[in-house]
Amino acid sequence: MLIRPVQLRDLNSLESVEPEDTQWVRKVREIRSWFGLVKLLNLVPNRFQHLFDVHVAQIDGVVVGLIQVSPTNEIQSTWRIEHFTLGDPLQSQGLGTLLLAYIFEYYRSAKTWIVEADIHNKEQIAIYRQNGFQSMAEITYWRLPSTVLENLAKVAIQSLNLRPVSNADAALLCQLDCATMPSMLRQVYDRHPDDFRRPLPDRIVFGINQSLHQEEQVFEYVYEPQRRAAIGAFDLKISKQGLEPHRLTLWIHPAYTWLYRELLVHISKILSHYPPQSLELFAGDYQAERQSILESLEGEITHTKLLMSRSVWHKVREFRNPLENLSLDMLPAWRPLTKPLMPEPVRDEFKKDAPDPQSSSSG
């Protein structure tokens, strides 16, 4: 068996490995047109270096498994397994372990690995557990039907102090993102303000991607002037033609869970100006109030996943000074040429204890 980075000739096999996943098939077809540029970006450090980091397992010239990974933060200390597919169920246990071991060795700078595994895929969860992953949290993805959005758009709400997100608000969004996570997850994700800044090259690429997919983005946050902090935020991807569901990522501070309904009503009013379509929702927090509110709004659970993590603590070497155990006895040639000078207190004590030369001569 051979495990290696993906090549252009593998793209047809990548589509056939998991044809029922429409998002994955669409991503592979888009990469096909830009594959040469993607491989060129992998050669030098840049923001798009890990745009399509896919590795395949091949047996007798046939692709039997693939894994895609990407960093989750700017310093690349935490990496995510984006896609993990094993074609042969009879060899899934051994093949999955080999693929994961290859990835851990290939990206040696990664300190933490995270993955979202479907709770119904017991075989894949067993592979992760066998390779050192532990469960951190349960994550649910929701869908709000277009009829629910139409009813929410008619509800009157109080005015919110909403502001558009810019690079100057990176520190506020980082604080909000960390506040929504339990302490254990906060250490795993290792967020920094730079993770929420979008440089000019990113904005250009994002704008091109939006025009190709006929999408529009609304990214806003709720600012509280008394605390001078962001207490809620949402990132809305709108399908302008209504051909695909709208996508929403939501952050709510644990102390302001009443914002769930208020922001969803505000978002429904925005979507009322576009063709009717359902809304796929992912909330970037771990509060129990989210589930009860979405259930009251007749939301549907589309996916339930188990967030798992693996810390590569054994790769962190203890720093030790190389001169710590060095003794001058080992270097006999290194000896002082003159006698060391005594401090004044020691010199005075030495004079008191020394015999007087006059008294000794008179005696």
For each residue, the residues with C-beta under 8 A, 3 or more apart:
1: 57 58 59 64 95 98
2: 57 58 59
3: 55 56 57 58 98 99 102
4: 7 55 56 58
5: 53 54 55 56
6: 10 11 14 52 54 55 56 66
7: 4 10
8: 11 32 35
9: 12
10: 6 7 13 14 56 63
11: 6 8 14 15 28 31 32 35
12: 9 15 16
13: 10 16 17 56 62 63
14: 6 10 11 17 24 28 54 56 63 66
15: 11 12 19 25 28 29
16: 12 13 19
17: 13 14 63 65 66 85 87
18: 21 24 25 85
19: 15 16 25
20:
21: 18 24 25
22: 25 26
23: 26 27
24: 14 18 21 27 28 83
25: 15 18 19 21 22 28 29
26: 22 23 29 30
27: 23 24 30 31
28: 11 14 15 24 25 31 32
29: 15 25 26 32 33
30: 26 27 33 34
31: 11 27 28 34 35 38 52
32: 8 11 28 29 35
33: 29 30
34: 30 31 37 38
35: 8 11 31 32 38 39
36: 39 40
37: 34 40 41
38: 31 34 35 41 42 48 51 52
39: 35 36 42 43
40: 36 37 43
41: 37 38 44 46 48 49 51
42: 38 39 49 50 53
43: 39 40
44: 41 49
45: 49
46: 41 49
47: 199 201 202
48: 38 41 51 201 205
49: 41 42 44 45 46
50: 42 53 69 70 71
51: 38 41 48 70
52: 6 31 38 68
53: 5 42 50 68 69 70
54: 5 6 14 66 67 68 83
55: 3 4 5 6 66 67 68 69 99 102 103 106
56: 3 4 5 6 10 13 14 63 65 66
57: 1 2 3 63 64 65 66 95 98 99
58: 1 2 3 4 61 62 63 64
59: 1 2 62 64
60:
61: 58
62: 13 58 59
63: 10 13 14 17 56 57 58 66 87
64: 1 57 58 59 86 87 88 91 95
65: 17 56 57 85 86 87 88 95 96 99
66: 6 14 17 54 55 56 57 63 83 84 85
67: 54 55 81 83 84 85 99 100 103
68: 52 53 54 55 81 82 83 84
69: 50 53 55 79 80 81 82 103 107
70: 50 51 53 79 80 82
71: 50 74 76 78 79 80 110
72: 78 79 80 114 189
73: 76 77 78 189 190 191 192 195
74: 71 192 194 195
75: 190 192 194
76: 71 73 79 109 110
77: 73 109 110 111 112 190
78: 71 72 73 110 111 112 113 114 188 189 190
79: 69 70 71 72 76 107 110 112 113 114
80: 69 70 71 72 113 114 115
81: 67 68 69 84 103 113 114 115
82: 68 69 70
83: 24 54 66 67 68
84: 66 67 68 81 96 99 115 124
85: 17 18 65 66 67
86: 64 65 89 91 92 95 96 99 124
87: 17 63 64 65
88: 64 65 91 92 95
89: 86 92 123
90:
91: 64 86 88 94 95
92: 86 88 89 95 96 123 124 127
93: 96 97 123 126 127 130
94: 91 97 98
95: 1 57 64 65 86 88 91 92 98 99
96: 65 84 86 92 93 99 100 124 127 131
97: 93 94 100 101 127 130 131
98: 1 3 57 94 95 101 102
99: 3 55 57 65 67 84 86 95 96 102 103
100: 67 96 97 103 104 127 128 131
101: 97 98 104 105 131
102: 3 55 98 99 105 106
103: 55 67 69 81 99 100 106 107
104: 100 101 107 108 110 113 312
105: 101 102 108
106: 55 102 103
107: 69 79 103 104 110
108: 104 105 315
109: 76 77
110: 71 76 77 78 79 104 107 113 312
111: 77 78 190 311 312 313 315 316
112: 77 78 79 188 190 309 310 311 312
113: 78 79 80 81 104 110 133 309 310 312
114: 72 78 79 80 81 136 188 189 307 308 309 310
115: 80 81 84 128 133 307 308 309
116: 139 305 306 307 308
117: 121 124 125 128 305 306 308
118: 121 124 303 304 305 306
119: 125 138 304 305 306
120:
121: 117 118 124 125
122: 125 126
123: 89 92 93 126 127
124: 84 86 92 96 117 118 121 127 128
125: 117 119 121 122 128 129 306 308
126: 93 122 123 129 130
127: 92 93 96 97 100 123 124 130 131
128: 100 115 117 124 125 131 133 308 310
129: 125 126 133 134 308
130: 93 97 126 127
131: 96 97 100 101 127 128 310
132: 310
133: 113 115 128 129 308 309 310
134: 129 308 309 310
135: 306 307 308
136: 114 184 185 188 307 308 309
137: 182 185 286 306 307
138: 119 304 305 306 307
139: 116 282 304 305 306 307
140: 291 301 303 304 305
141: 280 281 282 301 302 303 304 305
142: 280 281 282 283 294 299 300 301 302
143: 245 278 279 280 281 299 300 302
144: 148 149 264 278 279 281 294 297 298 299 300
145: 148 149 278 298 300
146: 149 150 276 277 278
147: 150 151
148: 144 145 151 152 297 298 299
149: 144 145 146 152 153 268 271 272 276 278 279
150: 146 147 153 154 268 272 276
151: 147 148 154 155
152: 148 149 155 264 265 268 297
153: 149 150 265 268 269 271 272
154: 150 151
155: 151 152 265 268
156:
157: 160 262 265 266
158: 262
159:
160: 157 222 259 262 263 266
161: 222 223 224 225
162: 220 221 222 223 266
163: 169 220 221 222 223
164: 219 220
165: 169 173 219 220 221 233
166: 169
167: 170 197 198
168:
169: 163 165 166 172 173 196 221 230
170: 167 173 174 193 194 195 196 197
171: 174 175 193
172: 169 175 176 221 223 229 230
173: 165 169 170 176 177 193 196 221 230 233 251
174: 170 171 177 178 191 192 193 195 196
175: 171 172 178 179 229 230
176: 172 173 179 180 221 229 230 231 232 233 251 253
177: 173 174 180 181 189 191 196 251 284
178: 174 175 181 186 191
179: 175 176 253 254
180: 176 177 251 252 253 254 284 285 286 287
181: 177 178 185 186 189 285 286
182: 137 185 186 286
183: 186 187
184: 136 187 188
185: 136 137 181 182 188 189 286 307
186: 178 181 182 183 189 191
187: 183 184 190
188: 78 112 114 136 184 185 309 311
189: 72 73 78 114 177 181 185 186
190: 73 75 77 78 111 112 187
191: 73 174 177 178 186 195
192: 73 74 75 174 195
193: 170 171 173 174 196 197
194: 74 75 170 197
195: 73 74 170 174 191 192
196: 169 170 173 174 177 193
197: 167 170 193 194
198: 167 202 203 206
199: 47 202 203
200: 203 204
201: 47 48 204 205
202: 47 198 199 205 206
203: 198 199 200 206 207
204: 200 201 207 208
205: 48 201 202 208 209
206: 198 202 203 209 210 217
207: 203 204 210 211
208: 204 205 211 212
209: 205 206 212 213 215
210: 206 207 213 214 215 216 217
211: 207 208 214
212: 208 209
213: 209 210 239
214: 210 211 239 240 241 243
215: 209 210 237 238 239 240
216: 210 237 238 240
217: 206 210 235 236 237 238
218: 234 235 236 238 270
219: 164 165 233 234 235 236
220: 162 163 164 165 233 234
221: 162 163 165 169 172 173 176 230 232 233 234
222: 160 161 162 163 230 231 232 233 256 259 263
223: 161 162 163 172 229 230 231
224: 161 227 228 229 230 231
225: 161 228
226:
227: 224 231
228: 224 225
229: 172 175 176 223 224 253
230: 169 172 173 175 176 221 222 223 224 233 253
231: 176 222 223 224 227 252 253 255 256 259
232: 176 221 222 250 251 252 253 256 259 263
233: 165 173 176 219 220 221 222 230 250 251
234: 218 219 220 221 248 249 250 251 263 267
235: 217 218 219 248 249
236: 217 218 219 246 247 248 267 270
237: 215 216 217 246 247 248
238: 215 216 217 218 246 270 271 274
239: 213 214 215 242 243 244 245 246 274 275 277
240: 214 215 216 274 275
241: 214 275
242: 239 274 275 276 277
243: 214 239
244: 239 277
245: 143 239 277 278 279 280
246: 236 237 238 239 271 274 277 278 279 280
247: 236 237 279 280 282
248: 234 235 236 237 267 279 280 281 282
249: 234 235 282 283 284
250: 232 233 234 260 263 281 282 283 284 285
251: 173 176 177 180 232 233 234 283 284 285
252: 180 231 232 256 257 259 260 263 283 285 287 290
253: 176 179 180 229 230 231 232 256 259
254: 179 180 257 285 287
255: 231
256: 222 231 232 252 253 259
257: 252 254 260 287 289 290 293
258: 261 262
259: 160 222 231 232 252 253 256 262 263
260: 250 252 257 263 264 289 290 293 294
261: 258 264 265 293 297
262: 157 158 160 258 259 265 266
263: 160 222 232 234 250 252 259 260 266 267
264: 144 152 260 261 267 268 297
265: 152 153 155 157 261 262 268 269
266: 157 160 162 262 263 269 270
267: 234 236 248 263 264 270 271 279
268: 149 150 152 153 155 264 265 271 272
269: 153 265 266 272
270: 218 236 238 266 267 273
271: 149 153 238 246 267 268 274 277 279
272: 149 150 153 268 269
273: 270
274: 238 239 240 242 246 271 277
275: 239 240 241 242
276: 146 149 150 242
277: 146 239 242 244 245 246 271 274
278: 143 144 145 146 149 245 246
279: 143 144 149 245 246 247 248 267 271
280: 141 142 143 245 246 247 248 302
281: 141 142 143 144 248 250 294 299
282: 139 141 142 247 248 249 250
283: 142 249 250 251 252 290
284: 177 180 249 250 251
285: 180 181 250 251 252 254 290
286: 137 180 181 182 185
287: 180 252 254 257 290
288: 291 292
289: 257 260 292 293
290: 252 257 260 283 285 287 293 294
291: 140 288 294 295
292: 288 289 295 296
293: 257 260 261 289 290 296 297
294: 142 144 260 281 290 291 297 299
295: 291 292 298 299
296: 292 293
297: 144 148 152 261 264 293 294
298: 144 145 148 295
299: 142 143 144 148 281 294 295
300: 142 143 144 145
301: 140 141 142 304
302: 141 142 143 280
303: 118 140 141
304: 118 119 138 139 140 141 301
305: 116 117 118 119 138 139 140 141
306: 116 117 118 119 125 135 137 138 139
307: 114 115 116 135 136 137 138 139 185
308: 114 115 116 117 125 128 129 133 134 135 136
309: 112 113 114 115 133 134 136 188
310: 112 113 114 128 131 132 133 134
311: 111 112 188
312: 104 110 111 112 113 315 316
313: 111 316
314:
315: 108 111 312
316: 111 312 313
317:
318:
319:
320: 324
321: 324
322: 326
323: 326
324: 320 321
325:
326: 322 323 330
327: 330
328: 331 334 335
329: 332
330: 326 327
331: 328 334
332: 329 335
333:
334: 328 331
335: 328 332
336: 339 340
337:
338:
339: 336
340: 336
341:
342: 346 347 350
343: 346 347
344: 347 348
345: 348 349
346: 342 343 349 350
347: 342 343 344 350 351
348: 344 345 351 352
349: 345 346 352 353
350: 342 346 347 353 354
351: 347 348 354
352: 348 349
353: 349 350
354: 350 351
355: 359 360
356: 359 360
357: 360 361
358: 361 362
359: 355 356 362 363
360: 355 356 357 363
361: 357 358
362: 358 359
363: 359 360
